[in-house]
């Protein structure tokens, strides 16, 4: 939550994600995609490739995980 009357990018950042990744400009969107793809790769490594467990670890549905895997060519 912000403390002032103006909302800054840091007020909108997701916990654990550098604030520069949460920007709305195209460059920020591309970096967000890189961050998301890396999180998926890490989850798959931690679960020895189990997509079901990786989805659970990421707190997303299996369908969403499958779409992202296709989207990012993982």
N, CA, C and O atoms as a GROMACS GRO file, in nm:
protein
  296
    1UNK      N    1   0.084  -0.119   0.000
    1UNK     CA    2   0.000   0.000   0.000
    1UNK      C    3   0.088   0.125   0.000
    1UNK      O    4   0.194   0.129   0.061
    2UNK      N    5   0.040   0.222  -0.069
    2UNK     CA    6   0.112   0.348  -0.075
    2UNK      C    7   0.089   0.430   0.051
    2UNK      O    8  -0.009   0.411   0.123
    3UNK      N    9   0.182   0.520   0.076
    3UNK     CA   10   0.168   0.604   0.196
    3UNK      C   11   0.129   0.746   0.161
    3UNK      O   12   0.090   0.823   0.249
    4UNK      N   13   0.140   0.782   0.035
    4UNK     CA   14   0.108   0.918  -0.007
    4UNK      C   15  -0.014   0.922  -0.095
    4UNK      O   16  -0.088   0.824  -0.106
    5UNK      N   17  -0.036   1.037  -0.157
    5UNK     CA   18  -0.151   1.055  -0.244
    5UNK      C   19  -0.126   1.007  -0.386
    5UNK      O   20  -0.220   0.991  -0.464
    6UNK      N   21   0.001   0.985  -0.421
    6UNK     CA   22   0.038   0.942  -0.554
    6UNK      C   23   0.087   0.798  -0.548
    6UNK      O   24   0.166   0.762  -0.461
    7UNK      N   25   0.040   0.716  -0.640
    7UNK     CA   26   0.083   0.577  -0.645
    7UNK      C   27   0.209   0.568  -0.729
    7UNK      O   28   0.212   0.616  -0.842
    8UNK      N   29   0.311   0.506  -0.674
    8UNK     CA   30   0.437   0.488  -0.745
    8UNK      C   31   0.447   0.344  -0.793
    8UNK      O   32   0.372   0.258  -0.747
    9UNK      N   33   0.539   0.316  -0.886
    9UNK     CA   34   0.557   0.178  -0.931
    9UNK      C   35   0.586   0.081  -0.818
    9UNK      O   36   0.542  -0.034  -0.821
   10UNK      N   37   0.661   0.126  -0.716
   10UNK     CA   38   0.692   0.040  -0.603
   10UNK      C   39   0.566   0.000  -0.525
   10UNK      O   40   0.561  -0.107  -0.465
   11UNK      N   41   0.464   0.087  -0.527
   11UNK     CA   42   0.339   0.056  -0.458
   11UNK      C   43   0.266  -0.059  -0.526
   11UNK      O   44   0.184  -0.127  -0.463
   12UNK      N   45   0.293  -0.081  -0.655
   12UNK     CA   46   0.223  -0.182  -0.732
   12UNK      C   47   0.304  -0.310  -0.754
   12UNK      O   48   0.256  -0.402  -0.820
   13UNK      N   49   0.425  -0.315  -0.701
   13UNK     CA   50   0.509  -0.431  -0.728
   13UNK      C   51   0.457  -0.554  -0.655
   13UNK      O   52   0.394  -0.544  -0.549
   14UNK      N   53   0.484  -0.669  -0.712
   14UNK     CA   54   0.447  -0.796  -0.653
   14UNK      C   55   0.558  -0.836  -0.558
   14UNK      O   56   0.676  -0.820  -0.589
   15UNK      N   57   0.521  -0.888  -0.443
   15UNK     CA   58   0.620  -0.927  -0.343
   15UNK      C   59   0.725  -1.018  -0.403
   15UNK      O   60   0.692  -1.118  -0.467
   16UNK      N   61   0.850  -0.983  -0.383
   16UNK     CA   62   0.959  -1.066  -0.432
   16UNK      C   63   1.002  -1.036  -0.574
   16UNK      O   64   1.102  -1.091  -0.620
   17UNK      N   65   0.929  -0.950  -0.644
   17UNK     CA   66   0.964  -0.917  -0.782
   17UNK      C   67   1.022  -0.776  -0.784
   17UNK      O   68   0.961  -0.683  -0.730
   18UNK      N   69   1.137  -0.760  -0.846
   18UNK     CA   70   1.192  -0.625  -0.856
   18UNK      C   71   1.091  -0.530  -0.920
   18UNK      O   72   1.025  -0.567  -1.018
   19UNK      N   73   1.079  -0.410  -0.867
   19UNK     CA   74   0.977  -0.316  -0.914
   19UNK      C   75   0.993  -0.280  -1.060
   19UNK      O   76   0.894  -0.247  -1.126
   20UNK      N   77   1.116  -0.287  -1.115
   20UNK     CA   78   1.131  -0.253  -1.257
   20UNK      C   79   1.066  -0.355  -1.348
   20UNK      O   80   1.043  -0.325  -1.465
   21UNK      N   81   1.034  -0.475  -1.298
   21UNK     CA   82   0.967  -0.575  -1.380
   21UNK      C   83   0.817  -0.553  -1.388
   21UNK      O   84   0.751  -0.608  -1.475
   22UNK      N   85   0.763  -0.472  -1.299
   22UNK     CA   86   0.618  -0.455  -1.296
   22UNK      C   87   0.571  -0.334  -1.376
   22UNK      O   88   0.453  -0.299  -1.370
   23UNK      N   89   0.660  -0.271  -1.450
   23UNK     CA   90   0.624  -0.152  -1.528
   23UNK      C   91   0.527  -0.183  -1.640
   23UNK      O   92   0.512  -0.298  -1.680
   24UNK      N   93   0.460  -0.080  -1.689
   24UNK     CA   94   0.359  -0.101  -1.792
   24UNK      C   95   0.414  -0.078  -1.933
   24UNK      O   96   0.344  -0.107  -2.030
   25UNK      N   97   0.535  -0.027  -1.947
   25UNK     CA   98   0.591  -0.007  -2.079
   25UNK      C   99   0.629  -0.141  -2.141
   25UNK      O  100   0.649  -0.238  -2.068
   26UNK      N  101   0.639  -0.150  -2.273
   26UNK     CA  102   0.669  -0.277  -2.340
   26UNK      C  103   0.794  -0.345  -2.286
   26UNK      O  104   0.796  -0.467  -2.273
   27UNK      N  105   0.895  -0.269  -2.254
   27UNK     CA  106   1.018  -0.325  -2.200
   27UNK      C  107   0.989  -0.397  -2.068
   27UNK      O  108   1.043  -0.504  -2.043
   28UNK      N  109   0.905  -0.340  -1.985
   28UNK     CA  110   0.867  -0.402  -1.858
   28UNK      C  111   0.789  -0.530  -1.881
   28UNK      O  112   0.805  -0.626  -1.806
   29UNK      N  113   0.704  -0.533  -1.983
   29UNK     CA  114   0.626  -0.653  -2.015
   29UNK      C  115   0.718  -0.766  -2.059
   29UNK      O  116   0.698  -0.881  -2.021
   30UNK      N  117   0.818  -0.735  -2.140
   30UNK     CA  118   0.912  -0.837  -2.186
   30UNK      C  119   0.992  -0.892  -2.069
   30UNK      O  120   1.016  -1.012  -2.061
   31UNK      N  121   1.032  -0.805  -1.978
   31UNK     CA  122   1.106  -0.849  -1.861
   31UNK      C  123   1.018  -0.932  -1.770
   31UNK      O  124   1.066  -1.026  -1.706
   32UNK      N  125   0.891  -0.898  -1.762
   32UNK     CA  126   0.796  -0.976  -1.682
   32UNK      C  127   0.783  -1.117  -1.741
   32UNK      O  128   0.778  -1.214  -1.666
   33UNK      N  129   0.776  -1.127  -1.872
   33UNK     CA  130   0.768  -1.257  -1.938
   33UNK      C  131   0.893  -1.340  -1.908
   33UNK      O  132   0.883  -1.460  -1.884
   34UNK      N  133   1.009  -1.276  -1.911
   34UNK     CA  134   1.134  -1.346  -1.877
   34UNK      C  135   1.130  -1.397  -1.733
   34UNK      O  136   1.171  -1.509  -1.706
   35UNK      N  137   1.082  -1.314  -1.643
   35UNK     CA  138   1.072  -1.349  -1.501
   35UNK      C  139   0.977  -1.467  -1.485
   35UNK      O  140   1.007  -1.561  -1.411
   36UNK      N  141   0.863  -1.464  -1.552
   36UNK     CA  142   0.764  -1.570  -1.543
   36UNK      C  143   0.819  -1.702  -1.600
   36UNK      O  144   0.802  -1.808  -1.540
   37UNK      N  145   0.883  -1.694  -1.716
   37UNK     CA  146   0.940  -1.814  -1.778
   37UNK      C  147   1.046  -1.876  -1.687
   37UNK      O  148   1.052  -1.998  -1.674
   38UNK      N  149   1.128  -1.794  -1.626
   38UNK     CA  150   1.232  -1.845  -1.536
   38UNK      C  151   1.170  -1.909  -1.412
   38UNK      O  152   1.220  -2.010  -1.363
   39UNK      N  153   1.062  -1.851  -1.359
   39UNK     CA  154   0.994  -1.909  -1.245
   39UNK      C  155   0.938  -2.047  -1.280
   39UNK      O  156   0.942  -2.138  -1.198
   40UNK      N  157   0.885  -2.061  -1.400
   40UNK     CA  158   0.833  -2.191  -1.445
   40UNK      C  159   0.947  -2.291  -1.458
   40UNK      O  160   0.934  -2.406  -1.415
   41UNK      N  161   1.058  -2.249  -1.519
   41UNK     CA  162   1.173  -2.340  -1.532
   41UNK      C  163   1.222  -2.386  -1.395
   41UNK      O  164   1.251  -2.504  -1.375
   42UNK      N  165   1.230  -2.294  -1.300
   42UNK     CA  166   1.275  -2.329  -1.165
   42UNK      C  167   1.179  -2.426  -1.099
   42UNK      O  168   1.222  -2.522  -1.035
   43UNK      N  169   1.049  -2.403  -1.113
   43UNK     CA  170   0.949  -2.492  -1.054
   43UNK      C  171   0.959  -2.631  -1.115
   43UNK      O  172   0.947  -2.731  -1.044
   44UNK      N  173   0.979  -2.639  -1.245
   44UNK     CA  174   0.992  -2.769  -1.311
   44UNK      C  175   1.119  -2.841  -1.264
   44UNK      O  176   1.119  -2.963  -1.248
   45UNK      N  177   1.228  -2.766  -1.244
   45UNK     CA  178   1.351  -2.826  -1.193
   45UNK      C  179   1.329  -2.881  -1.052
   45UNK      O  180   1.370  -2.993  -1.020
   46UNK      N  181   1.264  -2.800  -0.968
   46UNK     CA  182   1.241  -2.840  -0.828
   46UNK      C  183   1.151  -2.962  -0.817
   46UNK      O  184   1.160  -3.038  -0.721
   47UNK      N  185   1.066  -2.982  -0.915
   47UNK     CA  186   0.970  -3.093  -0.911
   47UNK      C  187   1.010  -3.206  -1.005
   47UNK      O  188   0.929  -3.293  -1.037
   48UNK      N  189   1.135  -3.206  -1.048
   48UNK     CA  190   1.188  -3.308  -1.140
   48UNK      C  191   1.101  -3.324  -1.264
   48UNK      O  192   1.081  -3.435  -1.314
   49UNK      N  193   1.049  -3.212  -1.313
   49UNK     CA  194   0.972  -3.212  -1.437
   49UNK      C  195   0.823  -3.240  -1.421
   49UNK      O  196   0.752  -3.245  -1.521
   50UNK      N  197   0.776  -3.258  -1.299
   50UNK     CA  198   0.634  -3.286  -1.278
   50UNK      C  199   0.552  -3.157  -1.299
   50UNK      O  200   0.560  -3.064  -1.219
   51UNK      N  201   0.477  -3.155  -1.406
   51UNK     CA  202   0.397  -3.035  -1.435
   51UNK      C  203   0.288  -3.014  -1.331
   51UNK      O  204   0.257  -2.900  -1.295
   52UNK      N  205   0.229  -3.122  -1.284
   52UNK     CA  206   0.124  -3.111  -1.182
   52UNK      C  207   0.179  -3.046  -1.055
   52UNK      O  208   0.119  -2.954  -0.999
   53UNK      N  209   0.296  -3.095  -1.010
   53UNK     CA  210   0.356  -3.039  -0.889
   53UNK      C  211   0.408  -2.897  -0.912
   53UNK      O  212   0.400  -2.813  -0.823
   54UNK      N  213   0.460  -2.870  -1.031
   54UNK     CA  214   0.508  -2.735  -1.062
   54UNK      C  215   0.392  -2.636  -1.059
   54UNK      O  216   0.406  -2.525  -1.007
   55UNK      N  217   0.278  -2.675  -1.115
   55UNK     CA  218   0.160  -2.587  -1.112
   55UNK      C  219   0.118  -2.560  -0.968
   55UNK      O  220   0.085  -2.447  -0.933
   56UNK      N  221   0.120  -2.665  -0.885
   56UNK     CA  222   0.083  -2.648  -0.744
   56UNK      C  223   0.182  -2.554  -0.675
   56UNK      O  224   0.142  -2.466  -0.599
   57UNK      N  225   0.311  -2.574  -0.702
   57UNK     CA  226   0.415  -2.490  -0.642
   57UNK      C  227   0.399  -2.343  -0.682
   57UNK      O  228   0.419  -2.253  -0.601
   58UNK      N  229   0.361  -2.320  -0.808
   58UNK     CA  230   0.343  -2.184  -0.859
   58UNK      C  231   0.206  -2.125  -0.824
   58UNK      O  232   0.180  -2.007  -0.847
   59UNK      N  233   0.119  -2.211  -0.769
   59UNK     CA  234  -0.016  -2.169  -0.733
   59UNK      C  235  -0.096  -2.124  -0.855
   59UNK      O  236  -0.167  -2.023  -0.852
   60UNK      N  237  -0.082  -2.202  -0.963
   60UNK     CA  238  -0.159  -2.178  -1.085
   60UNK      C  239  -0.220  -2.311  -1.128
   60UNK      O  240  -0.177  -2.417  -1.083
   61UNK      N  241  -0.319  -2.305  -1.214
   61UNK     CA  242  -0.380  -2.428  -1.263
   61UNK      C  243  -0.286  -2.499  -1.360
   61UNK      O  244  -0.197  -2.437  -1.418
   62UNK      N  245  -0.308  -2.629  -1.375
   62UNK     CA  246  -0.227  -2.703  -1.472
   62UNK      C  247  -0.249  -2.650  -1.613
   62UNK      O  248  -0.155  -2.642  -1.692
   63UNK      N  249  -0.372  -2.612  -1.644
   63UNK     CA  250  -0.402  -2.558  -1.778
   63UNK      C  251  -0.321  -2.431  -1.804
   63UNK      O  252  -0.268  -2.412  -1.913
   64UNK      N  253  -0.313  -2.344  -1.703
   64UNK     CA  254  -0.234  -2.221  -1.718
   64UNK      C  255  -0.088  -2.255  -1.737
   64UNK      O  256  -0.020  -2.194  -1.821
   65UNK      N  257  -0.038  -2.350  -1.661
   65UNK     CA  258   0.102  -2.390  -1.675
   65UNK      C  259   0.128  -2.443  -1.816
   65UNK      O  260   0.227  -2.406  -1.878
   66UNK      N  261   0.040  -2.529  -1.867
   66UNK     CA  262   0.058  -2.582  -2.002
   66UNK      C  263   0.060  -2.470  -2.106
   66UNK      O  264   0.140  -2.472  -2.199
   67UNK      N  265  -0.030  -2.372  -2.091
   67UNK     CA  266  -0.033  -2.259  -2.186
   67UNK      C  267   0.097  -2.180  -2.180
   67UNK      O  268   0.152  -2.142  -2.283
   68UNK      N  269   0.146  -2.155  -2.059
   68UNK     CA  270   0.270  -2.077  -2.045
   68UNK      C  271   0.390  -2.154  -2.100
   68UNK      O  272   0.479  -2.095  -2.161
   69UNK      N  273   0.392  -2.285  -2.079
   69UNK     CA  274   0.501  -2.366  -2.132
   69UNK      C  275   0.503  -2.355  -2.284
   69UNK      O  276   0.610  -2.340  -2.343
   70UNK      N  277   0.387  -2.362  -2.347
   70UNK     CA  278   0.379  -2.345  -2.493
   70UNK      C  279   0.418  -2.204  -2.534
   70UNK      O  280   0.493  -2.184  -2.629
   71UNK      N  281   0.366  -2.106  -2.460
   71UNK     CA  282   0.392  -1.964  -2.492
   71UNK      C  283   0.541  -1.933  -2.487
   71UNK      O  284   0.592  -1.862  -2.574
   72UNK      N  285   0.611  -1.985  -2.387
   72UNK     CA  286   0.753  -1.953  -2.368
   72UNK      C  287   0.846  -2.059  -2.426
   72UNK      O  288   0.967  -2.052  -2.408
   73UNK      N  289   0.788  -2.159  -2.497
   73UNK     CA  290   0.869  -2.266  -2.558
   73UNK      C  291   0.961  -2.332  -2.456
   73UNK      O  292   1.081  -2.349  -2.480
   74UNK      N  293   0.904  -2.368  -2.345
   74UNK     CA  294   0.981  -2.434  -2.238
   74UNK      C  295   0.972  -2.584  -2.256
   74UNK      O  296   1.030  -2.659  -2.177
   0.00000   0.00000   0.00000
